[in-house]
Amino acid sequence: MFHKSVDLLSMKKRLRLIFIAFCVSFAIMASLSLFALKQFSSLIENSEEVDHSYNLISKLYELGSLTKEVDIKERGYIITGDSLHVNEMQQYLNQMLPAANELEQYIKGDSNQLRLLSQLRAILITKRDLVRDNLKYLDTAQSKNAASPFFYEGRTIRGEAEMYMDKMRQRAYETLKERAQVKIYYQEVTFSTIRYLLTIFAFVTLVLFFFMIRELKQRMRYQDELQMKMRDLKRSHAELEQIAYAVSHDLQEPLRKIQIFSNRTLYVKKDSIDDESKTTLERINSSATRMHDLIGDLMNLTSLVKEEHMEEIELNQLLQLVLSDLDERIAEKKAEVHIEALPTVTGHHKQLQLLFRSLLDNALKFSKEEKTPIISIRYDRVNGSELREYGIVMSQPKEFCRITIADNGIGFEDKFIKKMFQIFQSLHTKQSEYSGKGIGLAICQRVMVNHGGYIIAHGRPDIGATFKLYFPVQG
């Protein structure tokens, strides 16, 4: 037994260690995962910045080509006077400022680039105005082949625009170089983090798998031992039932003989026997009768095994049978029994008959002499939530048929409830007029357990007792 308890303690300790190791490894993997996710987000963000730098450089070259094309078409118009050059030049002029404005989306957050872009826009606007002034000048001049001052100033302005675009490209190349290095760093960190994460995950998984397999084998071994113990327990239980039945059956015969001989002696020797001997024989006869009843109750208790076959029981009919058995006791006590319409439940007829007989017998036995015994039996349907107040926890909500049996007898204090349902536990002494054998309520509880139900007791001294039977509703 000590060895088993040590094994159970070591098993619980191993399970606790496995749980702690799992929590620690989960925390480490979660931290690494969050770190890897953060690094990956930074890598994506930096990659987008690199793309912006590439796009900025590309757009700057496109803008430079537009300004160069404007000069080419302007010079072609001066040389040839062909209006086709003017149309193409107007198209390039219309594209120039929108192309410059498009650059802003790639340089957000870079104050230097924004400043250069602002200056570049001003120069391009000036370039556009000079080109238009030159066209007006050429349209009014007598000779279109002569270059105007607007043309030369426009070429100078284009040079300034090229200078600003070169500065922006240079800045973009520097930023691109920095971001490319950062990108490489984040790639390396992300790769290393993921590698460590996978390594730790694989290691932890293998270790936990090893421990779980080991624990599973231990549990299977304990399960096999438990099954063996259960088989031994069932066999021992069956043997004990056989022994109890045999002993109680064999005890009946000598008890009957004791009763027969004591009664015979009292009858035959009634004139010659003295009062003391008569009293002694009467006490022997009373004790034999009491022991006979006790053995009968023990036989009832040992016979209450959970039978497989259950049937629909009409409780109204069953109670009529019980009341007919107790007719003499009820008449003797002048008791009143009030019964409401009761339901049909699934159960064992003999066990339920024994249950209600024991409860009604108790109500009659523990009634008060100066008061007419009143016993009421009621029925209602409940969800069983009140059972939680008595520490009864169910895996899922159930509905119950609740049978309430109340009396106006001597009652009891609620602190004795647990004691009442134990075998051979009586709340009254042997000398008390209400003495009992202490088996009746143990039988009642055993019957309710066999039916998957519960029995709850309430009592108030000198006011009465209430017993509630909860039969599960068969869904």
N, C-alpha and C positions, 0 to 999 in steps of 0.2 A: 504494500500500500504506500509506504514511504517512497519507494522507488518510482511508483507511478506518479505521485504528486510532484516529485522532483522533475520527471520528464515533462509533465504539463507546464511546470514553471519555466523550464528551459525552452519549451515550445513557444510560450507566450513571450519570453525574452527575445527569441530569434525573430518572431513576427514583429516585435517592437523595433528591433534593430533594422529589419528589412524596410519597415515603414519609414524610419528616420533616414536611412540611406536613400530611399526613393525620393523623399521630400528634398533632401540636400541636392541630389543629382538633378531633380526637376528644377530647383531654384537656379543651379549653375547653368543648366541648358536654357532656361528661360532668359537669364541675364545675357548669355552669349547670343541667343537668338535676337533679343532686343538690340544688342550692340551691333550685330551683323545687319539687322534691318536698318538701323540708323546709318551705318557706313554705306549700305547699298543705296539708301535715299540720297546721301551726300554724293555718292558716285554718279547717280542719275542726274542730280542737280548740276554737278560740275560738267558732266557730259553735255548737258543742254547749254551751259555757258560756252563750252568749246565750240559747239555748233553755231552759237550766236557770233562768236569771233570769226569763224570761217565765213558765215553769211555776210558779216559786216565788210570783210575784206573783198568778197566777191561783189557786193553792191557798190563799194567805193570804186572798183575798177569799171563797173558798168556806168556809174555816174561820170567818171573821167572820160569814157568813150563818148558819152552823150555830148559833153562840152566840146570835145575835139570835133565831133561830127558837125556841131553848130558852126564852128570856125571854118571847117572845110566847105560846107554848103554856102556860107556867107562869102567866102573867097571865090567860089565857083560862080556865084551870081554876079560878083563884081567883074569877073573876067569875061563871062559869056553873056550876062544879061538875061539868061534863061530863067523864066519865072518858076520852072520846075524845081530849081534849087531853093527858091523861097518857100514853096509848099513843104518840101522835106525839112527845111530848117525850122519852120513853124511847128512841125510835129515833134522835133527834138526839143525845142524850147518848152513845149507843153509838158513833155515828160521829165524835164530836168528837175523842177522843184518837187513834184511828187516823189521822185526817186530819192531826193535829199531828205524829205520828210519820213520816208520809209526807214531810213537809217536809225531813227530814234528808238525803235523797238528793240534794237540789238545792243544799245549802250545805256539802258536804264541803270541808274545807280552809279555810273561813272561820270563824275562832275567834269573832269578834264575833257572827255569826249563830247559831252553835252555843250561845253563852252566852245570847242572847236566847230561843232556842228552848227551852232548859232551863228558864228562868224562866217562859216561856209555858206549858209543860207543867204546872208546879207550880200555876200559877194556874187552869188548866182543871180539874185534879184537885180543887182547892178549890171551884171553881164547881160541879162535879158533886156533890160531897158536900153543899154547901149546898142544892142543888135537892132532893136526896133527903131531907135533914133537913126542908126546908119541906113536902114531901109528907107526911112522917110527922106533922108538926105539924098540917097541915090535916086529916088523917084522924082525929086525936084531938080536934080543937077542936070546940066546939059550933057555932060559926058559921064556915062556909068562906069567907065573903066578907071576913073580916078578914085583912089582910096581916100576915105574921109577920116577926120580925127577920131570919130567914134569907133572906127574899125581898129585903129592902133591902140586906143585905150581899152577896147574890149579884149584885144590879145594880151595886154598887160594884166587885165583883171583875171583872164583865164589862167595865167601863170600863177597868180595868187591863189586861185581856187585849187590848182594842182598842188601848191605848197601845203594848203590846209588838208587836202585829201591825203597827201603823203604823210603828214603828221598823224592823221587819224589811223592810217594803215600801220604806221610804225607802232603806235600805241596798241593797236589790235594785235600785232605780231608779238609784242611783249606780253600782253595779257594771255594770248594763246599759248605762249611758251610756259607761263606760270601755271595756267590751268591744265596744260598737258602733264606737267610734273605732279600736280595735285591729283589728277586722274589716275596716274600710275600708282601713287601712294594709296589711294582709296581702293584701287583694284587689288593691290598686294594685301592690304589690311583685311578687306572683305574675303579674299580667298583664304587667308590664314585663319580668320575667325570661323569660316565655314568648315575648314579642315579640322580645326580643334573641336568644333561642335560635333562633327560627325564621329571623330575619334572618341570623345567622351561619351556620346550617345551609344556607340557600339560597345564600349567597355562596360558602361552601366547596364546596358541591355543584357549582355552576356553574363555579368555577375548576378543580376537579379534573376535571370533565367535559371542559372545554376542553383541559386538559393530556393527559387520557387519549385524547381524539380525535386530538390532535396526535401523541402517542406511537404510537397505533395506525396512523396514516398512515405514520409513519416506519418502523414495523416491517413494514408491508405493502410499503413500498418496498424495504427490506432483504430481505424474503422473496422478492420478485420477482428481485432481484439474485442472491440465493442460488440460486434455481431456475435462473437463467441459468448461474451458475457450475457448478452440478451437471450441467447438460446439457453444458457445455463439458468438464467433467471426465470425464464418461462417454464423450464422443466422443474425448477425448485418450487415455483408458484403452484404448478399443477400438483406436485407431490404434497405441498402443504395443504392444498384444498382437499386432496384425498385423505390426508391424515386427519384434518379437522373434521371432515365429514364422518370418517370412521370413528374417531374418538367421541364426537357428539352422539353418533348413533349408538355406540356401545355403552355410553353413559346413561342412555334413556332407560335401559332395562333395569339396572340396579336402583335407579330412582323410582321407577314404577313399583318395584318390590318394597322399597322403603315406605312409599305411600300406602301400599296395600296392607303391609304388616302393621304400620302405625294405626291406620284406620280400623283394622281388624281388632287390634289390641284394645283400642278405645271402645269399640262396639261390644266385644265379648266381655271385657273386664270392667265395664263402665260402673258396675255396682261395687266391685271390690277394690278398685284402684283408688289411691288417695289423690287429693287435689294437686299435690306437687308433681306426681308422676303424670297425671293427666295433662297438666300444663306443659311438662317436658315433651310428651308425645305430640301435643298440638304444635309446639314450636318446631319439632322435627318434621312434622307433616308440612308446616308452612315453609320451612327452609327447603324441603325437597320440591315443593311446588314452585317456589321462586327459582331454584336451580333448573328445574325443567323448562320454565319460561326463558331463562337466560340462555340455555343450550339451544332452544328453538330460535332465539334471536341471532345467536352466533351462526347457526346453520343458514339462516336467511342471509346474513352478511357475507358469509363465505361463498354462497351460491350466486351472489350478484356479479357474475362475470358479464362482460359486454358481449351480448349476442349479436350475430351478424344480421339475422333476419329481424326486420322491424315492420310494423303494420300500422294502419290508420286506427286510432283509438278514439272513440267517442267518450269524452271525459264525463258528460252528463250520465251516460249509462254506467260508466265505471264507478262514479260516486254513489249511485243508487245501490250498487252491490256492496260498497264499503259501508254505507249507512245501514243496510240490512244486517250486516255482520255486527254492527255496534248498536243495534236496536235496544238491547237490554241496558247497556251502559247509558245510552241517551235517555231512556225512560227513567233509569235510576237517578240520574242527575237532574232530570226535568229540563234538559238542555234544549235550546232553540238553534236550529241550523238553517241559515238562509243562503241559498245558492242561486247565483245568477246563471244565465245561459253561458255555457262553457264551450270552447272550440274543440275541434278535432286535431289531435297531434299525432306525430309519428313516433312510435315507441314500442315498448314491450309491456304487454298487458299485465303480467304478474308483478313486474317491478313497479309499475305505476300504481297498481292496487296496493302494494305494500307501502309505497310512498305516502299516499293519501291516508291510508289506515293509521300509519305511525303519527302523522301530523294531527289527525282528528283525535286519536287516542291521547296524545299529549295535551291537546286543548281540554279534553274532558278530565284528564287526570289532574291537571294543575289549575282546576277551577276553584273558585272560592265558595265555601259552604253557605255563606250568608247571601249570596247573589246568584240569580238564575244565569247559568252559563249561556252565552250567546256567541255563536260561531258564524262568521260570514265568509263566503267564498265568492270572490269577484274575478272578472277577467277584463283585460284590456291589451291593446297592442302597442308596443313601444319600440324605440330604436336602440335601446340598451345604453344610451349615453350615461345614465345614472350609475352604471356599473363601474365607470372610471373612478367614482368616489370611493369605491372599495378596493382600488388597486388592480382592477381587472382590465387589462389592455388587450384589445383585439386588433389583428392585422388589418382588418377591413370592417367597415360598418355592417352591422347585422340588425335584422328585425327580430323581435321576440314576442311570443305569446306570454304575457305575465299573468300568473294565477296568484292572487293574494288571499291568504287564509289568516284571518284576524280573530282574536278572542278577547274576552274581558276577564281573564284569569289573574293569577298572581303576578304574571309578568317576570321580568328579570332586568338586570342592568346591562347596558350594551358592552361594557368592558369584559363580559364573560362570553361574548359571541364566539370567539375562536375556540375557547375551551369546550363550548357546547357540542361542536361537531366532531370532537375527538372521541374515540371509542373508550368506554368505561369512565368517561368524565361526566359526573353529575353535579349539578349546582346545589343539590340538597344532600344532607347527611342521611345515613341509613336509618337513624332514629326519627327523621322527619316524616310527617304524614304524607309528604309529596315525594318520597324517595323513589328513584327510578334506577334502571339498570345501566343507563349511560350508553345505550347502543342505538336507540331509535333514530336520533338525529344523524348519527354516523351512517346508518342505512340510507336515510333520505339524501344525504350528500353523495353517497356512492351511486344512487339511482340517477341523480341529476347529472353526474359526471358521465355515466353510461349513455345518457341522452344528449350529450354535448351542451348541456345547459348549466345554470347556476342557481344556487339557493342562498337567499339573503335573509337575515333575521333582524328584527327590531324589537325592543322591549322597553316597558316602563313599569317599574315596581308598583304592584297593587292596582294597575290600570289594565294591563293586558300585553299580549305578545302578537307580533305580526310576522308571518313568513311569506316571502315572495319567491315564486318559482318562475324561472326564465327558460322557456322552451324555444330554441331557435326555429324560425320560420323556414320551412324547406322551400328554397327558390326553384 
